[in-house]
Every structure is written in structure tokens, then in C-alpha cells.
Amino acid sequence: MNKAIKRVIGGSLAATLMFSMAACGTSSSGDKSDANAKEITLTFADDQNGAYKSLAKQYEKEKGVKVNVMEVPYSDLSTKLSNAVKANDLPDVARVPQIDPVWSDQLENLSDLATKHKAMKSLIVKNDAGQVLTIPSDLTAVGLFINTSLFDKAGVSYPKNADASWTWDEFIDSIKKVQAATGAKYGMVMDASTHRERSFLYQFGSKGVQKQSDGNWALDSKAKTALEFLKNINDDSVMPKSVWLSNEDPSALFKSGQVVAYYSGNWQVADFVTSISSFEWKTVVMPSQPTRATNVGTNYMVAYSAAGKKFLDWFYSKDVYTKFCQQGNYLSALDGISPKFAQRNDDMQLFQEEIAKSDQDVLAHQITVQLQLALKGSVLPSDDPMKEETVKYLSGEEDVDTAIKNMNAKFTKYYTVEK
């Protein structure tokens, strides 16, 4: 292995889980190539809903494979994988935020599983050998929440189902009417995140950051239109400047009941169920101007052994994966899987509809480009440059053309990294 290759598994490790074989050959055969190992260890960093613990028990019951559950702190995950490489004791299966060149050559080919279980094609990336080494574990998606109590009090209508639509101009006009009628402090808040910003750009018809014919990476002209629109509404009336410029918590602002709408994502649903009681809220379709688009995030399941691949074949089977999504409140990364959620099912289903109805060319563009580069041995920095330059533009430190010029230069450098 080339020791000059840097190992980086960035900030998104907060979501990383690892399934590993019990150390030092505790499988029945001690052979990592043995698909019929009788004992495995399930290691994870976060399992708030107990979905992975349930999987461990179910796998043992159904397959007769003992699953030892062991929790690993977030900060220790990358070190654990690095040490496992050195000790020639990599886990059988892992949930990772990105491919690491340190161990990518150890991965099993999952092409047959991706096809068999109908993994979303827009999320599948092949290496130079035509192999699929990763399958998304589940998805997060950008979406829009509204305070329906305020809308109803103001007598202002809003889209009621996934087939309805409104433009950004119509949406802003609606929330201004609600503000005027109810005295709400702000029309909307948006997470200060490139994950949210990218979907916003897509909705204005932008294709995001694309590789150009000269090898550089750049935004298109429609991204400029979107950024100018964002600055116009980030005016301390429609949107509070404090969120993007001073890191004020947008979720807390929405939960106060004084904000008409919140541009965030599906991960907020579970919190809102327990934390909001003073008003009614729901998920509604995001505006399109003219493009219907969300932006998804994911972690990846990878297998380092035949036993790990066998586990993944079971994990992605329809009944098991459906149960997993339902218990963990996860959005499905497989076509044809429609989990029914115990709480706020309509809201969660709308996120799945947004994914299905979105422009598939941009839906996962950011994460697939990063995965493509990682499969070629590149190691990307943990954060991309979009937010930094957007903040400078919104604060008046630079104009939109300068912000975009700087983004383009930084993205070119960001995607052209040492291997």
C-alpha cells in the first residue's frame, strides 16, 4: 500500500457505522473469505432508534450467526479502520461516509447486489473496472416545512400533495402574506449549509458545479440567478441574516412559532414530533423555478469479505430493509421500497416523493462526483468551498461575480487533489 496516500474520513463520520468480524479470527473458520462465518461483530457509532441492534438480533435468529454488538465512539472510527488495515483485520462490512484509498482495494464487488436489490441508479458509481463497491445505506433529503397554523390563520393556501407545485416567487409572496396577516417575525429560515444551498441552485435550473471542457470546475449562469435571489430574500424580513452570517440556530427559530417556513431536511421530523406542541406543522413540496429538485446525502455500505457481502445481501432484502427504514426513520435508497412510518408518515412519504420526482441528473450530483474521485484514489477535503463564498456575498464583502469566480477557482482546486 502506498504510504504517501493520506487517509481522511471527514466530519461526516458522525454518521458512520461499522459492522466488523470479531477480532483475531473469531469466526468459525478464521478465514475472512468464508461466507459462512458463524460469528460476527456489529460495531456502530450511533443507533438512536435501535435499528442496527434489531438487525443484529434478527440476523442471529434467522441465519444462526452470532452477532456481538459493540459501540465505537465517533472519534475512534477512522483510527479503528486504519489500525485494522495495518493489522490485516479489516471488518467484514461497514457503513462509511466515503471511500478511503487506504482500504478501497480491499472491497468486495457489490455489482450483483446493487442490481438484485434495485439500488437507485442515480446513486450508483462504478470504478474503472466496472465494479460497484458501494451501495447507499439510506438517504437524507432537503425539504420544506411550514407552520400550517400561521398559514391557516392568514387564510393563505399552500400545496397539499406531492403533485402540486409553486414557484419561488409564489412561495415568497405567500409567506409575506402570512407574515403581514399574523405578525410572524420572519417568512422563512434556511440552514446555512451547502447541502441546502445546492438544492436551492438546482431549483433555479442550475446543474451545480460541473467539470468544464478545459478541465476546470465551474457553476453555470443559472447559479448566479439563484444566488442573487437568495441575497434578495436574506434581508432580515423574509430571512434573518443572523442564520447565514452569525450561525443562529434556524431550527430553534422555527420551533419558536415566529417563522412561517423552514428549508431544511427530513432529519428534522423526529425532533419536531417531540419538540413542537404550540403550533401545527407539515412538510410541503419545495418551490421550483422551474426545476423540481432536492439534494440527497448518504452513507455507504461496503463489504471487506464474503461474509460481509452475504450480510449485505440479507440487509437489502425487501422485508429486512423495509423494517430497517421504518424503525430507524430512514429514507429508502432502493427503488420499489416504500416504508410506512409510525409517526408523521405523510411527511416522510413526501420526502420520498421529492426524491422520486426530482431531476435525477442533479439529485445526487455532489456525492457521486466525490465518490468517483475517491474511487480513483483522490482524498477530498472535508468541506467544500460553496458556503464560505456565499457568506462573503451575503455579507456584502464581495459581489456575486467575485463570489462565483472564487467558488470556481476553489472547486477546481478542491476536485484536483493529490492522489
BAPA-730452 format. One line per 8 residues: number of its first residue (from 0); for each residue z, y, x of C-alpha. Coordinates in Angstrom, 2 decimals, decimal comma. Last residue first. Layout:
NUM) Z Y X  ...
This chain:
418) -5,01 11,00 -3,56  -4,66 14,74 -3,22  -5,21 16,78 -6,34  -8,23 18,36 -7,94  -7,05 18,44 -11,56  -4,39 21,06 -10,90  -6,62 23,07 -8,54  -9,33 23,38 -11,18
410) -6,62 23,98 -13,77  -5,22 26,81 -11,66  -8,59 28,53 -11,28  -9,39 28,16 -14,98  -5,94 29,37 -16,04  -6,25 32,41 -13,74  -9,61 33,35 -15,24  -8,20 32,78 -18,73
402) -5,24 35,08 -18,09  -7,48 37,70 -16,46  -9,82 37,69 -19,45  -6,90 37,90 -21,88  -5,26 40,89 -20,24  -2,33 40,67 -17,83  1,37 41,55 -17,84  1,17 42,38 -21,53
394) 3,93 39,93 -22,46  1,53 37,74 -24,45  -0,87 37,54 -21,50  1,82 36,66 -18,97  3,22 34,07 -21,38  -0,24 32,56 -21,79  -0,61 32,34 -18,00  2,56 30,29 -17,59
386) 1,89 28,17 -20,68  -1,51 26,94 -19,53  -0,70 25,97 -15,93  0,03 22,23 -16,35  3,46 20,76 -15,74  4,50 17,59 -13,87  1,94 17,94 -11,08  -0,79 15,31 -11,12
378) -0,98 12,26 -8,85  -4,52 11,05 -8,31  -5,25 7,39 -7,66  -8,40 6,92 -9,72  -6,32 5,55 -12,60  -4,28 8,75 -12,45  -7,42 10,83 -12,90  -8,46 8,92 -15,99
370) -4,90 9,10 -17,33  -4,84 12,89 -16,98  -8,17 13,20 -18,75  -6,92 10,86 -21,49  -3,72 12,86 -21,99  -5,43 16,23 -22,41  -8,32 15,01 -24,54  -6,15 13,15 -27,03
362) -7,34 14,71 -30,28  -10,14 16,70 -28,64  -13,14 14,46 -29,22  -11,42 12,81 -32,20  -11,66 16,00 -34,26  -8,72 15,41 -36,58  -8,81 13,46 -39,85  -6,98 10,36 -38,58
354) -4,40 12,31 -36,60  -3,72 14,72 -39,47  -3,44 11,73 -41,78  -0,80 10,13 -39,55  1,13 13,42 -39,59  0,77 13,48 -43,36  2,25 9,99 -43,56  5,38 11,23 -41,81
346) 5,88 13,97 -44,39  5,25 11,62 -47,30  7,69 9,06 -45,86  10,53 11,56 -45,71  13,10 8,83 -45,07  12,63 5,06 -45,19  9,22 5,22 -43,53  6,31 3,08 -44,64
338) 4,20 2,11 -41,62  0,42 2,10 -41,99  -1,22 0,06 -39,22  -5,01 -0,13 -39,59  -5,81 1,56 -36,32  -3,05 1,30 -33,72  -1,13 4,18 -32,11  1,29 4,35 -35,05
330) 3,69 7,25 -35,48  7,29 6,33 -34,66  10,34 6,57 -36,92  12,07 3,97 -34,73  12,72 1,54 -37,58  9,38 2,08 -39,29  7,33 2,08 -36,10  8,96 -1,15 -34,83
322) 8,57 -2,85 -38,22  4,86 -2,03 -38,21  4,57 -3,24 -34,61  6,20 -6,59 -35,42  4,21 -7,22 -38,60  0,85 -6,25 -37,13  1,07 -7,86 -33,71  1,42 -5,18 -31,02
314) 4,77 -6,45 -29,70  3,61 -10,10 -29,67  0,60 -9,40 -27,45  2,87 -7,09 -25,47  5,31 -9,93 -24,79  2,48 -12,15 -23,57  1,34 -9,35 -21,28  4,82 -9,16 -19,81
306) 4,96 -12,89 -19,21  1,55 -12,72 -17,54  2,91 -10,08 -15,20  3,02 -6,34 -14,49  2,36 -5,25 -18,05  1,88 -1,67 -19,22  2,87 0,15 -22,40  2,02 3,81 -22,35
298) 3,78 6,95 -23,53  2,12 9,27 -25,98  1,19 12,78 -26,97  -1,17 13,94 -29,66  -2,86 17,24 -30,41  -3,90 18,12 -33,95  -7,28 19,21 -35,17  -9,29 20,18 -38,23
290) -11,78 22,70 -36,87  -12,93 25,95 -38,54  -10,66 27,87 -38,15  -8,44 25,09 -39,48  -4,84 25,63 -40,63  -2,33 22,80 -40,35  -1,74 20,48 -43,28  1,73 20,59 -44,78
282) 5,08 19,05 -43,83  7,97 19,81 -46,15  11,01 22,00 -46,64  13,68 22,68 -49,25  16,58 25,03 -48,49  20,29 25,07 -47,58  20,53 21,42 -46,57  18,70 21,25 -43,25
274) 20,39 19,36 -40,38  20,26 15,72 -41,48  16,67 15,33 -42,65  15,60 18,18 -40,34  16,57 16,14 -37,29  14,52 13,09 -38,28  11,51 15,26 -39,11  11,49 17,31 -35,90
266) 9,78 14,56 -33,86  6,72 15,02 -36,09  5,65 18,24 -34,44  5,97 22,02 -34,10  4,46 24,99 -35,92  7,31 26,27 -38,15  6,82 28,23 -41,37  8,60 30,80 -43,57
258) 11,43 31,75 -41,23  14,81 33,00 -42,47  16,18 29,63 -43,54  18,36 29,32 -40,44  16,71 25,97 -39,75  13,51 27,79 -38,79  15,31 29,93 -36,22  17,16 26,92 -34,82
250) 13,86 25,08 -34,36  12,31 28,10 -32,65  15,02 28,20 -29,92  14,70 31,46 -28,00  12,88 30,96 -24,70  12,58 34,65 -23,84  8,83 35,33 -23,88  7,46 32,58 -26,09
242) 10,36 32,43 -28,54  11,56 36,03 -28,17  8,25 37,47 -29,34  9,21 36,62 -32,91  6,16 35,68 -34,98  4,77 37,40 -38,10  6,89 40,47 -37,52  7,88 40,46 -33,85
234) 4,18 40,81 -32,93  3,08 37,35 -31,83  0,47 37,44 -34,59  -2,07 39,48 -32,61  -1,33 37,63 -29,39  -2,12 34,29 -31,01  -5,39 35,62 -32,42  -6,43 36,81 -28,96
226) -5,59 33,38 -27,58  -7,70 31,69 -30,26  -10,73 33,90 -29,61  -10,40 33,26 -25,87  -10,31 29,51 -26,50  -13,56 29,93 -28,42  -15,22 31,20 -25,24  -14,63 27,92 -23,37
218) -11,80 26,93 -21,03  -12,51 25,85 -17,46  -12,43 23,09 -14,86  -14,60 23,27 -11,74  -17,03 20,58 -10,68  -20,12 22,81 -10,79  -21,28 21,21 -14,06  -17,96 22,07 -15,70
210) -14,93 19,88 -16,41  -13,31 20,80 -19,70  -10,10 22,62 -20,62  -9,93 22,86 -24,39  -12,76 21,93 -26,71  -12,33 25,18 -28,62  -13,22 25,27 -32,30  -10,43 27,58 -33,45
202) -8,34 24,57 -34,43  -8,73 23,22 -30,90  -7,01 26,29 -29,46  -4,00 25,77 -31,75  -3,90 22,09 -30,82  -3,74 23,14 -27,17  -0,96 25,64 -27,83  1,32 23,04 -29,40
194) 1,24 20,69 -26,39  1,14 23,76 -24,12  4,59 24,59 -25,39  6,42 27,68 -26,60  7,14 26,07 -29,96  5,67 28,16 -32,75  7,62 30,29 -35,22  6,37 31,64 -38,50
186) 6,47 34,49 -41,01  9,68 36,02 -39,72  12,73 37,73 -41,25  12,25 36,44 -44,79  12,63 39,29 -47,27  11,54 37,09 -50,16  8,46 38,77 -51,64  7,21 40,51 -48,50
178) 7,84 37,49 -46,30  6,11 35,18 -48,77  3,09 37,49 -48,88  3,02 37,57 -45,07  3,18 33,76 -45,10  0,12 33,59 -47,33  -1,99 36,07 -45,36  -1,19 34,19 -42,16
170) -2,29 30,92 -43,77  -5,48 32,40 -45,17  -6,49 33,86 -41,80  -5,57 30,58 -40,09  -7,82 28,76 -42,52  -6,59 26,57 -45,35  -7,11 22,95 -46,25  -6,53 20,24 -48,82
162) -7,34 16,57 -48,20  -3,93 15,83 -46,67  -2,03 16,98 -49,73  -0,29 19,96 -51,38  -1,89 22,88 -49,56  0,13 26,08 -50,21  0,63 28,38 -53,19  2,64 31,61 -53,26
154) 5,06 32,19 -56,13  7,46 34,05 -53,85  10,41 31,83 -54,77  8,16 28,78 -54,46  7,02 29,75 -50,95  10,59 30,55 -49,90  11,95 27,25 -51,20  8,96 25,49 -49,65
146) 10,10 26,44 -46,15  7,03 25,20 -44,29  6,47 22,64 -41,56  3,25 22,36 -39,55  2,12 19,59 -37,21  1,61 18,51 -33,61  1,56 14,76 -33,13  3,70 12,22 -31,28
138) 2,31 8,76 -30,80  3,36 5,17 -30,15  3,24 2,67 -27,27  -0,22 3,70 -26,09  -2,05 0,82 -24,38  -2,51 0,82 -20,62  -4,46 -1,18 -18,04  -7,79 -1,34 -19,86
130) -10,35 -2,72 -17,42  -13,90 -1,52 -16,82  -13,64 -1,92 -13,05  -13,57 1,84 -12,57  -10,53 2,05 -14,85  -10,76 2,15 -18,62  -9,15 4,70 -20,96  -8,07 4,02 -24,55
122) -6,64 6,87 -26,62  -9,81 7,79 -28,58  -10,32 4,09 -29,28  -7,07 3,77 -31,24  -5,64 0,34 -30,37  -7,18 -2,27 -32,63  -4,78 -5,19 -31,97  -7,43 -7,57 -30,66
114) -9,41 -4,88 -28,85  -6,48 -3,37 -26,96  -5,10 -6,88 -26,38  -8,36 -8,08 -24,82  -8,55 -5,10 -22,50  -4,95 -5,48 -21,32  -5,73 -6,23 -17,66  -2,39 -6,78 -15,90
106) -1,01 -4,13 -13,57  -0,08 -4,49 -9,90  -2,79 -2,15 -8,63  -1,14 0,67 -10,57  2,12 0,28 -8,64  2,28 3,18 -6,18  -0,69 4,87 -7,87  1,62 5,70 -10,81
98) 0,18 5,55 -14,32  1,74 7,98 -16,76  4,55 8,36 -19,30  5,75 4,76 -18,87  6,86 1,94 -21,17  7,21 -1,15 -19,02  6,42 -4,86 -18,95  7,12 -7,66 -16,50
90) 9,29 -5,64 -14,18  8,42 -5,23 -10,50  10,31 -7,40 -8,03  8,35 -7,16 -4,79  11,42 -5,50 -3,28  9,48 -2,40 -2,25  7,76 -2,22 -5,64  11,09 -2,71 -7,45
82) 12,60 0,10 -5,40  9,93 2,48 -6,66  10,39 1,28 -10,24  14,15 1,80 -10,06  13,75 5,18 -8,39  11,45 6,32 -11,18  13,91 5,15 -13,82  17,16 6,45 -12,32
74) 17,18 9,98 -13,74  16,59 8,71 -17,25  19,68 6,48 -17,15  18,95 2,71 -17,40  20,18 0,60 -20,31  20,21 -3,18 -20,06  19,30 -5,69 -22,78  19,00 -9,34 -21,71
66) 16,27 -11,06 -23,70  16,42 -14,86 -23,92  13,00 -16,28 -24,79  13,09 -18,73 -27,68  9,97 -17,15 -29,15  11,03 -16,12 -32,64  14,77 -15,59 -32,22  14,50 -14,25 -28,68
58) 11,72 -11,89 -29,65  13,67 -10,69 -32,70  16,79 -9,91 -30,70  14,87 -7,92 -28,11  12,81 -6,14 -30,74  15,99 -5,05 -32,50  17,27 -3,54 -29,27  13,94 -1,73 -28,97
50) 14,15 -0,21 -32,44  17,78 0,87 -32,13  17,13 4,28 -33,61  18,34 6,26 -30,64  16,75 3,92 -28,11  16,53 5,98 -24,93  16,32 4,97 -21,29  15,40 1,31 -21,62
42) 15,69 -2,05 -19,86  14,84 -5,33 -21,58  15,48 -8,29 -19,30  13,54 -11,52 -19,57  14,44 -15,20 -19,82  12,37 -18,24 -20,69  9,18 -17,46 -18,78  6,13 -18,92 -20,50
34) 3,53 -16,52 -19,14  4,34 -17,64 -15,61  2,71 -15,25 -13,15  6,10 -13,87 -12,14  7,16 -17,36 -10,99  10,92 -17,90 -10,95  10,28 -20,86 -13,22  12,94 -20,40 -15,85
26) 13,07 -16,66 -15,29  16,00 -15,40 -13,23  13,77 -14,77 -10,24  15,66 -12,10 -8,37  16,04 -9,59 -11,18  15,91 -10,33 -14,89  12,36 -9,55 -15,93  11,88 -5,98 -16,93
18) 11,13 -3,91 -20,04  11,21 -0,27 -19,13  11,48 2,76 -21,37  10,41 6,30 -20,59  10,93 9,23 -22,99  12,88 11,45 -20,64  10,33 10,40 -18,05  8,29 13,25 -19,50
10) 9,58 15,38 -16,66  7,27 13,78 -14,15  6,65 10,36 -12,62  5,52 11,32 -9,15  4,99 8,96 -6,24  3,03 10,36 -3,36  0,40 8,28 -1,65  0,78 8,54 2,10
2) 2,45 5,12 2,17  -0,88 3,47 1,35  0,00 0,00 0,00
